[in-house]
Amino acid sequence: MLFRRREPDGLLERVRTYLWPRRSFSRSLQYFSKRILRLKATPHAVAAGVSAGVFASFFPLGFHFVIAAVLCWVIAGNLVAAALGAVFFGNPLTFPLLWGASWETGKLILHEHLPKHGPPEHLGEMMHTLSFARLWHPVLEPMLIGAVPLGLVFGFVFYGITRWGMTVFREQRKRRMDERAQKARHGGREVPAA
């Protein structure tokens, strides 16, 4: 490869880079936004895809891409935008926050059916044995029920932000291309505005 490192990163460096970007979070956010804005699809399709990925990130079972793909198919979203939205919004740094918020929201919705103070005392043993039947009622049910309203709210917010951003970006790009075309037609000279 042309741009390969002389010494490949070790396992610890790859894990660190996955959890904490080399440059900064703002640079990663800029990269993510440029990737989204440059997708070749309608603003609705891209915004719907991003919102589907954000919605799917709240679910605890790990089927984020499957949920995002099905939702994209239902709402005519872009699958690449859904994958980018799911990866950006649902990552190892945000999963504890998303899942904790889903669990607390589910507890509020199911307030009379769950214990009032924290998870059950035997949660560690249930997680160790991974007994799905025993995890369902105290943990997974509230997380799934809480994920739906949170995912909808954040999905609508990200839909609006992405659709607005796509519209503004495309208008500015069209204006720049028109100015370049007009400049090229007149031999590179500035043309006074009429």
C-alpha positions in Angstrom: 0.0 0.0 0.0 1.2 3.5 -0.7 0.3 5.2 2.6 0.7 2.3 5.0 2.4 3.0 8.3 5.9 1.5 8.8 4.9 0.1 12.1 1.2 -0.9 12.3 -0.7 0.2 15.4 -0.9 -2.3 18.2 -4.1 -3.5 19.7 -4.1 -1.0 22.6 -3.5 1.9 20.2 -6.3 0.7 17.9 -8.7 0.5 20.9 -7.6 3.9 22.1 -8.2 5.4 18.7 -11.6 3.8 18.4 -12.7 5.3 21.8 -10.8 8.6 21.5 -10.0 10.1 18.1 -6.4 11.0 17.3 -7.0 14.7 16.4 -10.1 15.8 18.3 -13.9 15.3 18.6 -14.6 18.5 16.6 -12.5 17.2 13.7 -14.4 13.9 13.8 -17.7 15.8 13.9 -16.6 17.8 10.8 -15.6 14.6 9.0 -18.9 13.0 9.9 -20.9 16.0 8.7 -19.0 16.3 5.4 -19.6 12.6 4.8 -23.4 13.1 5.4 -23.7 16.3 3.3 -21.9 14.8 0.3 -24.2 11.8 0.0 -25.9 11.6 -3.4 -29.5 11.4 -2.4 -32.4 13.7 -1.7 -32.3 15.7 1.5 -35.3 13.7 2.8 -33.6 10.4 2.2 -30.4 11.4 3.9 -32.2 13.0 6.9 -34.5 10.0 7.2 -31.5 7.7 7.1 -29.6 9.6 9.8 -32.7 9.7 12.0 -33.2 5.9 11.5 -29.6 5.3 12.7 -30.1 7.6 15.7 -33.4 5.9 16.6 -31.8 2.4 16.4 -28.9 3.5 18.6 -31.2 3.5 21.7 -32.0 -0.2 21.5 -30.0 -2.5 23.8 -29.9 -5.7 21.9 -27.2 -4.9 19.4 -29.3 -5.1 16.2 -28.8 -1.5 15.4 -28.0 -1.8 11.7 -30.9 -4.3 11.2 -33.3 -1.9 13.0 -31.9 1.1 11.0 -32.2 -0.8 7.7 -35.8 -1.9 8.3 -36.7 1.7 9.4 -34.9 3.1 6.3 -36.9 0.9 4.0 -40.2 1.9 5.7 -39.5 5.7 5.6 -37.5 5.8 2.3 -34.2 6.7 3.9 -30.7 6.3 2.7 -29.0 3.2 4.1 -25.5 4.7 4.1 -26.8 7.7 6.1 -28.4 5.3 8.5 -25.2 3.4 9.1 -23.3 6.7 9.6 -25.9 8.0 12.0 -25.9 4.7 14.0 -22.1 4.7 14.2 -21.8 8.3 15.1 -24.6 8.5 17.7 -24.3 5.0 19.0 -20.7 4.2 19.9 -18.8 2.8 22.9 -18.7 6.3 24.5 -22.4 7.0 24.2 -23.9 3.5 24.8 -23.9 3.7 28.6 -25.7 7.0 28.4 -28.2 5.9 25.8 -29.0 2.6 27.5 -29.1 4.2 30.9 -31.5 6.9 29.6 -33.6 4.1 27.9 -33.8 2.1 31.1 -34.8 5.1 33.2 -37.4 6.2 30.7 -38.8 2.6 30.6 -38.9 2.5 34.4 -40.9 5.8 34.4 -43.4 4.3 31.8 -43.7 1.0 33.7 -43.6 2.7 37.1 -45.8 0.2 38.9 -44.3 -3.0 37.5 -40.7 -2.5 38.5 -38.6 -2.1 41.7 -38.2 1.6 42.6 -34.5 1.6 43.5 -32.1 0.6 40.9 -31.6 -2.8 39.1 -32.3 -6.0 40.9 -29.7 -7.3 43.3 -29.0 -10.4 41.3 -28.4 -8.5 38.0 -24.7 -9.4 38.0 -25.4 -13.1 38.2 -28.1 -12.8 35.4 -25.6 -11.0 33.2 -23.0 -13.6 33.9 -25.3 -16.5 32.9 -26.9 -14.4 30.1 -30.3 -15.9 30.8 -32.6 -14.0 28.4 -35.7 -15.1 30.2 -34.5 -13.8 33.5 -33.1 -10.6 32.0 -36.3 -9.7 30.2 -38.6 -8.3 32.9 -36.1 -6.4 35.1 -33.8 -5.1 32.4 -34.6 -5.6 28.8 -38.3 -4.8 28.8 -37.9 -1.3 30.4 -34.9 -0.6 28.1 -36.9 -1.5 25.0 -40.0 0.4 26.1 -37.9 3.4 27.0 -35.9 3.3 23.8 -38.9 4.0 21.6 -39.9 7.5 22.9 -36.3 8.6 23.3 -35.4 7.3 19.8 -38.4 9.1 18.3 -37.5 12.4 19.9 -33.9 12.3 19.0 -34.7 10.9 15.5 -37.0 13.9 14.8 -34.4 16.3 16.1 -31.6 14.8 13.9 -34.0 14.6 10.9 -34.6 18.4 11.2 -31.0 19.3 11.6 -29.8 17.1 8.8 -32.5 18.2 6.4 -31.8 21.8 7.1 -28.1 21.2 6.7 -28.5 19.4 3.4 -30.7 22.1 2.0 -28.3 24.9 3.0 -25.2 23.0 1.8 -26.7 22.2 -1.6 -27.9 25.8 -2.1 -24.4 27.2 -1.3 -22.8 24.6 -3.6 -25.2 25.4 -6.5 -24.4 29.1 -6.0 -20.6 28.5 -6.1 -20.9 26.3 -9.2 -23.0 29.0 -11.0 -20.5 31.6 -10.1 -17.6 29.4 -11.4 -19.5 28.7 -14.6 -20.3 32.4 -15.2 -16.7 33.3 -14.5 -15.5 30.6 -17.0 -17.9 31.9 -19.7 -16.4 35.4 -19.4 -12.8 34.3 -19.6 -12.0 34.4 -15.9 -13.0 38.1 -15.5 -15.2 39.3 -12.7 -18.7 40.1 -14.0 -20.5 42.9 -12.3 -23.8 42.0 -10.8 -26.8 43.4 -12.7 
